[in-house]
Amino acid sequence: MSKLIIRVIPILAVLLLLSVKGANAQGVSPYFGLGSAFDSSATQGGCPSGQIPDPIGFNQAAGTCTPVNGIGGVFGVFGADFMITPHIGVNGEYAFRFSQSNYMPAEDLNVRPGFYDFNAVYQPSSGDKKIVPVLEAGFGGAKISYYETQSAGSLFNQSEFFASTNHFQLHLAAGVKIYFKGDMFVKPQFDYHWVDNLTDQYGRSSVPEFTISIGYTFGRQ
């Protein structure tokens, strides 16, 4: 079911954006920023806390309990709000870890998680205010990409793509646009991702995320 939903999501997003384009937009706000997302390490198969049975077996016996790491580090985020009325709109957003992190040390396996979502947006106050709260609710997907690290001589290592997993997610967010110079704003935001079957790789299906972005609103009314 998850694969079908993930294939349908981009189609729904395109249709949503086309409907917004045909409407009389009340402001378009692209933004980008930095932050972090968090999840604990997984525990599976009767292994000690923070360990799972090794599914790979490159450097040790397959099935041996091996430590794994959680989600953290520096994430980038970019997205855009499209307001259809002064209070109601839609949003698309993508958050991703900037660099690979070590997921399974015993196998030299790195990981790079990313989250994308499409949301309904509600702004309780009008967009012409200096401080504009923003509430979001929607759905999307999470992509967990794995990379195998290999030694290339004594000077450096290189990573090659190994595999990826995709998951359906539900998304909630609360933030505030603070206009500091004309139509430029900063946007601190808290996001909550509920990711289906993420416990296959991490400790929880719930992933909190904190970001702060900078953006600009075109056509603010």
RACORKA-V937789 format. One record per backbone hydrogen bond with DSSP energy under -1.0 kcal/mol. CO is the residue of the C=O (numbers start at 1). NH is the residue of the N-H. E is the energy in kcal/mol with one decimal. If there is no record, write none. Layout:
CO_NH_E, CO_NH_E
This chain:
1_5_-2.3, 2_6_-2.6, 3_7_-1.7, 4_8_-1.7, 5_9_-1.9, 8_12_-2.3, 9_13_-2.4, 10_14_-2.3, 11_15_-2.2, 12_16_-2.3, 13_17_-2.6, 14_18_-2.4, 15_19_-1.9, 16_20_-1.8, 17_21_-2.4, 18_22_-1.7, 23_25_-1.4, 27_83_-2.8, 28_218_-3.2, 29_81_-1.6, 30_216_-1.7, 31_79_-2.2, 32_214_-2.7, 33_77_-2.0, 34_212_-2.5, 35_75_-3.2, 36_210_-2.6, 39_71_-1.5, 40_203_-2.7, 44_47_-1.9, 48_51_-1.6, 50_68_-2.2, 51_44_-2.0, 52_66_-2.6, 54_63_-3.0, 61_64_-1.8, 64_54_-2.6, 66_52_-2.2, 71_39_-1.5, 74_98_-2.1, 75_35_-1.9, 76_96_-2.4, 77_33_-2.6, 78_94_-2.5, 79_31_-2.4, 80_92_-1.7, 81_29_-2.7, 82_90_-2.3, 83_26_-4.0, 87_123_-2.7, 88_84_-1.8, 88_85_-2.4, 89_121_-2.9, 90_82_-3.1, 91_119_-2.8, 92_80_-1.9, 93_117_-2.3, 94_78_-2.1, 95_115_-3.4, 96_76_-3.0, 101_111_-2.6, 103_69_-1.9, 104_107_-1.4, 104_109_-1.9, 105_108_-1.3, 108_149_-2.8, 109_103_-2.3, 109_104_-2.2, 110_147_-2.3, 111_101_-2.7, 112_145_-1.8, 113_97_-2.2, 114_143_-2.4, 115_95_-3.1, 116_141_-2.5, 117_93_-2.3, 118_139_-1.9, 119_91_-2.1, 120_137_-1.7, 121_89_-2.1, 122_135_-2.3, 126_129_-1.5, 130_179_-3.0, 132_177_-3.0, 134_175_-2.8, 135_122_-2.6, 136_173_-1.9, 137_120_-2.8, 138_171_-2.4, 139_118_-3.0, 140_169_-2.0, 141_116_-2.7, 142_167_-2.4, 143_114_-1.6, 144_165_-2.1, 145_112_-2.3, 146_162_-3.0, 146_163_-1.0, 147_110_-3.5, 148_160_-2.3, 150_158_-2.8, 156_152_-2.0, 158_150_-3.2, 160_148_-2.7, 163_146_-3.5, 165_144_-2.7, 167_142_-2.5, 168_196_-2.6, 169_140_-2.3, 170_194_-2.6, 171_138_-2.6, 172_192_-3.1, 173_136_-2.5, 174_190_-2.7, 175_134_-2.8, 177_132_-2.8, 178_186_-1.9, 181_184_-2.2, 183_217_-2.2, 184_180_-1.6, 184_181_-1.1, 185_215_-2.6, 186_178_-2.9, 187_213_-1.5, 188_176_-1.6, 189_211_-2.3, 190_174_-2.3, 191_209_-2.4, 192_172_-2.1, 193_207_-3.0, 194_170_-2.4, 195_198_-1.6, 197_200_-1.7, 198_201_-2.2, 198_202_-2.7, 205_195_-3.0, 207_193_-2.2, 208_38_-2.0, 209_191_-3.0, 210_36_-2.3, 211_189_-2.6, 212_34_-1.9, 213_187_-2.7, 214_32_-1.9, 215_185_-2.4, 218_28_-2.2
